[in-house]
Amino acid sequence: MIHLLRSELFRMRKRAQSWILIVIAFLLTGLFYGGFTIGAMVSSGQNAADLKEPLPFDQLTDFGLSIALGFFGGVLLVIIAAGMMGNEFSWNTLRPLVARATSRPALISAKLLTLLIYSVVFMLVVAALTALLSIVSSLIAGVDTAFSMSALADAFWFTIRTIVVSMPILTFAFFMATLTRSNAAAIAGALGLSFIEPTVFGLLGQISDTFKTIRKGGIEYNVSNVLVNGLDSRGEWISLGVVLLYTTLFVGLSYWIFLRRDVTSG
């Protein structure tokens, strides 16, 4: 198991995609900060004040991290999650991996642990880079950086919550790649679930309150509840339990399919 984990981590570290996605997340977030900074410098009056408002460090959680981690980070990590298994099928490397592995459970466990480790590193690095963007943008725009330890603690806690609530979609992407043997199908399925679920329940909720109740058993509602409200009440802890339950479900399905798959056929 340790040997397999080291192998997966080595491959992840050497793969250019692993680093490129971090750069992409940073650059995309930088476009937002850059746009607001330039707008604040060329505007005047209330418009300039409105554009400067999201830049300081005390707005990092609500602005920068919500964009960098909550949106871009989630989308880019789905690509990694799908590729963890989907690439093995497309590159025809799964059979040699299975042949060299001590067991199939050990192999898929190593892949899932690698996904978790990379997700943590990705989120922490992107969060740190976004914090730097906040400080630099504030200085350029001529506003107080508003840096404080409490704001830093809030940003760190938000990052941890984002890592946790991203797991259902990431494990779903991994499961879809294992099921369909396709990178594209896994990415489309995971992103489709992320964007379609809130839309569908939002529309159905206009028809009947019953659908609003059903929505509370889905992924999107519980992810948002934990991400936005933290863990300050019993409701958020229940949402955390639902998030972990979905994660466990998709991990379990991935094991079940992979352990029964005939890899000799691809």
C-alpha positions as CSV (number, residue, x, y, z in Angstrom):
1,M,0.0,0.0,0.0
2,I,2.7,2.5,0.9
3,H,4.7,1.6,-2.2
4,L,1.6,2.2,-4.3
5,L,0.9,5.5,-2.6
6,R,4.4,6.7,-3.2
7,S,4.1,5.7,-6.8
8,E,0.8,7.6,-7.3
9,L,2.2,10.7,-5.5
10,F,5.3,10.5,-7.7
11,R,3.3,10.4,-10.9
12,M,1.0,13.2,-9.7
13,R,4.1,15.4,-8.8
14,K,5.7,14.7,-12.2
15,R,2.6,15.3,-14.2
16,A,2.6,18.8,-15.7
17,Q,-1.2,19.0,-15.4
18,S,-1.0,18.9,-11.6
19,W,0.9,22.2,-11.6
20,I,-0.8,23.8,-14.6
21,L,-4.2,23.6,-12.9
22,I,-2.9,25.5,-9.9
23,V,-1.5,28.2,-12.2
24,I,-4.8,28.3,-14.1
25,A,-6.8,28.8,-10.8
26,F,-4.4,31.6,-9.8
27,L,-4.5,33.4,-13.1
28,L,-8.3,33.2,-13.4
29,T,-8.7,34.5,-9.9
30,G,-6.1,37.2,-10.7
31,L,-8.3,38.4,-13.5
32,F,-11.1,39.2,-11.0
33,Y,-8.7,41.0,-8.7
34,G,-7.1,42.8,-11.6
35,G,-10.4,43.9,-13.0
36,F,-11.6,45.3,-9.7
37,T,-8.3,46.9,-9.1
38,I,-8.1,48.6,-12.4
39,G,-11.7,49.6,-12.2
40,A,-11.2,51.2,-8.8
41,M,-8.2,53.2,-10.1
42,V,-9.9,54.6,-13.1
43,S,-13.3,55.2,-11.5
44,S,-14.3,57.8,-9.0
45,G,-16.9,58.4,-6.3
46,Q,-19.2,55.6,-5.3
47,N,-18.2,53.4,-8.2
48,A,-14.6,53.4,-7.1
49,A,-15.7,52.7,-3.5
50,D,-17.8,49.7,-4.6
51,L,-14.9,48.3,-6.6
52,K,-12.5,48.7,-3.8
53,E,-14.7,47.0,-1.3
54,P,-14.0,43.3,-2.1
55,L,-10.2,43.8,-2.3
56,P,-9.1,44.0,1.4
57,F,-8.0,40.9,3.3
58,D,-11.1,40.9,5.5
59,Q,-13.2,40.2,2.4
60,L,-10.9,37.4,1.3
61,T,-13.4,34.6,2.3
62,D,-16.5,36.2,0.8
63,F,-14.8,37.3,-2.5
64,G,-11.4,35.8,-3.4
65,L,-11.7,32.3,-1.8
66,S,-15.3,31.9,-2.9
67,I,-14.1,32.5,-6.5
68,A,-10.8,30.7,-6.4
69,L,-11.8,27.6,-4.3
70,G,-15.6,27.5,-4.4
71,F,-15.8,27.8,-8.2
72,F,-12.5,27.5,-10.1
73,G,-11.0,25.1,-7.6
74,G,-14.0,22.8,-7.7
75,V,-14.1,22.6,-11.4
76,L,-10.3,22.1,-11.9
77,L,-10.1,19.4,-9.2
78,V,-12.9,17.4,-11.0
79,I,-10.4,17.1,-13.9
80,I,-7.9,15.6,-11.6
81,A,-10.4,13.3,-9.9
82,A,-11.6,12.0,-13.3
83,G,-8.1,11.5,-14.6
84,M,-7.0,9.5,-11.6
85,M,-8.8,6.5,-13.1
86,G,-10.0,7.7,-16.5
87,N,-6.4,8.2,-17.7
88,E,-5.5,4.6,-16.8
89,F,-8.1,3.4,-19.2
90,S,-7.3,5.8,-22.0
91,W,-3.6,5.2,-21.7
92,N,-4.0,1.4,-21.4
93,T,-1.9,1.5,-18.2
94,L,-4.4,-0.1,-15.9
95,R,-3.5,-3.7,-16.6
96,P,0.2,-3.2,-15.8
97,L,-0.8,-1.3,-12.7
98,V,-3.0,-4.1,-11.5
99,A,-0.4,-6.7,-12.3
100,R,2.2,-4.9,-10.2
101,A,-0.1,-4.0,-7.3
102,T,-0.2,-6.1,-4.2
103,S,-4.0,-6.1,-4.5
104,R,-6.8,-4.2,-6.2
105,P,-8.1,-2.6,-2.9
106,A,-4.6,-1.3,-2.2
107,L,-4.3,0.2,-5.7
108,I,-7.6,2.0,-5.6
109,S,-7.0,3.1,-2.0
110,A,-3.7,4.6,-3.1
111,K,-5.4,6.5,-5.9
112,L,-8.1,7.9,-3.6
113,L,-5.5,8.9,-1.0
114,T,-3.5,10.6,-3.7
115,L,-6.6,12.5,-4.8
116,L,-7.3,13.6,-1.2
117,I,-3.7,14.7,-0.7
118,Y,-3.6,16.6,-4.0
119,S,-6.9,18.3,-3.2
120,V,-5.6,19.5,0.2
121,V,-2.4,20.8,-1.4
122,F,-4.2,22.4,-4.3
123,M,-6.7,24.2,-2.0
124,L,-4.1,25.5,0.4
125,V,-1.7,26.7,-2.3
126,V,-4.4,28.5,-4.2
127,A,-5.8,30.0,-1.0
128,A,-2.3,31.3,-0.1
129,L,-1.9,32.8,-3.6
130,T,-5.4,34.3,-3.4
131,A,-4.5,35.9,-0.1
132,L,-1.4,37.4,-1.8
133,L,-3.6,38.8,-4.6
134,S,-5.8,40.4,-2.0
135,I,-2.9,42.2,-0.3
136,V,-1.2,43.3,-3.5
137,S,-4.5,44.5,-5.1
138,S,-5.3,46.5,-2.0
139,L,-1.9,48.2,-2.0
140,I,-2.2,49.0,-5.7
141,A,-5.7,50.3,-5.3
142,G,-4.7,52.5,-2.3
143,V,-6.9,50.9,0.3
144,D,-6.2,49.5,3.7
145,T,-5.2,45.8,3.4
146,A,-7.2,45.1,6.6
147,F,-5.0,42.1,7.4
148,S,-5.7,40.6,10.8
149,M,-5.2,37.2,12.5
150,S,-9.0,36.8,12.8
151,A,-9.4,37.3,9.0
152,L,-6.6,34.8,8.4
153,A,-8.3,32.3,10.7
154,D,-11.6,32.8,8.9
155,A,-9.9,32.2,5.5
156,F,-8.1,29.1,6.8
157,W,-11.4,27.7,8.2
158,F,-13.2,28.4,5.0
159,T,-10.5,26.6,3.0
160,I,-10.8,23.6,5.3
161,R,-14.6,23.5,4.9
162,T,-14.1,23.8,1.1
163,I,-11.8,20.8,1.0
164,V,-14.3,18.7,2.9
165,V,-17.4,19.7,0.9
166,S,-15.7,19.2,-2.4
167,M,-15.2,15.5,-1.6
168,P,-18.7,14.3,-2.8
169,I,-18.3,15.7,-6.3
170,L,-14.6,14.6,-6.6
171,T,-15.4,11.1,-5.5
172,F,-18.4,11.1,-7.8
173,A,-16.1,12.0,-10.7
174,F,-13.7,9.2,-9.7
175,F,-16.6,6.8,-9.5
176,M,-17.9,7.9,-12.9
177,A,-14.5,7.4,-14.4
178,T,-14.3,3.9,-12.9
179,L,-17.7,3.1,-14.2
180,T,-17.5,4.5,-17.7
181,R,-13.8,4.1,-18.3
182,S,-13.9,7.6,-19.7
183,N,-12.3,10.9,-18.6
184,A,-14.8,13.0,-20.5
185,A,-17.9,11.2,-19.2
186,A,-16.7,11.6,-15.6
187,I,-15.9,15.3,-16.0
188,A,-19.2,15.9,-17.7
189,G,-21.2,13.9,-15.2
190,A,-19.6,15.6,-12.1
191,L,-19.8,19.1,-13.5
192,G,-23.3,18.4,-14.7
193,L,-24.4,17.2,-11.3
194,S,-22.8,20.4,-9.7
195,F,-24.7,22.8,-12.0
196,I,-27.9,20.9,-12.7
197,E,-28.9,19.9,-9.2
198,P,-29.4,23.4,-7.8
199,T,-31.1,24.5,-10.9
200,V,-33.6,21.6,-11.0
201,F,-34.4,21.8,-7.3
202,G,-34.7,25.6,-7.6
203,L,-37.3,25.3,-10.3
204,L,-39.2,22.4,-8.7
205,G,-39.2,24.3,-5.4
206,Q,-41.3,26.9,-7.1
207,I,-43.9,24.3,-7.8
208,S,-44.1,22.6,-4.4
209,D,-42.5,23.0,-1.0
210,T,-42.1,19.2,-1.0
211,F,-39.2,19.6,-3.4
212,K,-37.6,22.1,-1.0
213,T,-37.6,19.4,1.6
214,I,-36.3,16.8,-0.8
215,R,-33.5,19.2,-1.8
216,K,-32.2,19.0,1.8
217,G,-31.2,15.4,1.2
218,G,-29.1,16.3,-1.9
219,I,-25.5,17.3,-2.3
220,E,-25.8,20.9,-3.2
221,Y,-27.9,22.1,-0.3
222,N,-25.7,20.4,2.3
223,V,-22.5,21.6,0.7
224,S,-23.7,25.2,0.6
225,N,-25.0,25.0,4.2
226,V,-21.6,23.9,5.5
227,L,-19.6,26.2,3.3
228,V,-21.7,29.3,4.0
229,N,-22.7,28.8,7.7
230,G,-19.8,26.7,9.0
231,L,-20.6,24.3,11.8
232,D,-22.3,26.6,14.3
233,S,-25.5,24.7,14.8
234,R,-27.0,21.2,14.7
235,G,-28.3,21.8,11.1
236,E,-24.8,22.4,9.8
237,W,-23.5,19.2,11.5
238,I,-26.3,17.2,9.9
239,S,-25.3,18.7,6.5
240,L,-21.7,17.7,7.2
241,G,-22.9,14.1,7.9
242,V,-24.8,14.1,4.6
243,V,-21.7,15.3,2.8
244,L,-19.6,12.6,4.3
245,L,-22.3,10.0,3.6
246,Y,-22.4,10.9,-0.1
247,T,-18.6,10.7,-0.2
248,T,-18.6,7.3,1.4
249,L,-21.3,6.1,-1.0
250,F,-19.3,7.1,-4.1
251,V,-16.1,5.7,-2.7
252,G,-17.8,2.4,-1.9
253,L,-19.3,2.2,-5.4
254,S,-15.9,2.8,-6.9
255,Y,-14.4,-0.1,-4.9
256,W,-17.3,-2.3,-5.8
257,I,-17.0,-1.7,-9.5
258,F,-13.2,-1.8,-9.7
259,L,-12.9,-5.0,-7.7
260,R,-15.3,-6.8,-10.1
261,R,-14.0,-5.2,-13.3
262,D,-12.4,-7.4,-16.0
263,V,-9.3,-5.2,-16.7
264,T,-8.2,-7.6,-19.4
265,S,-10.9,-6.1,-21.7
266,G,-9.7,-2.5,-21.0
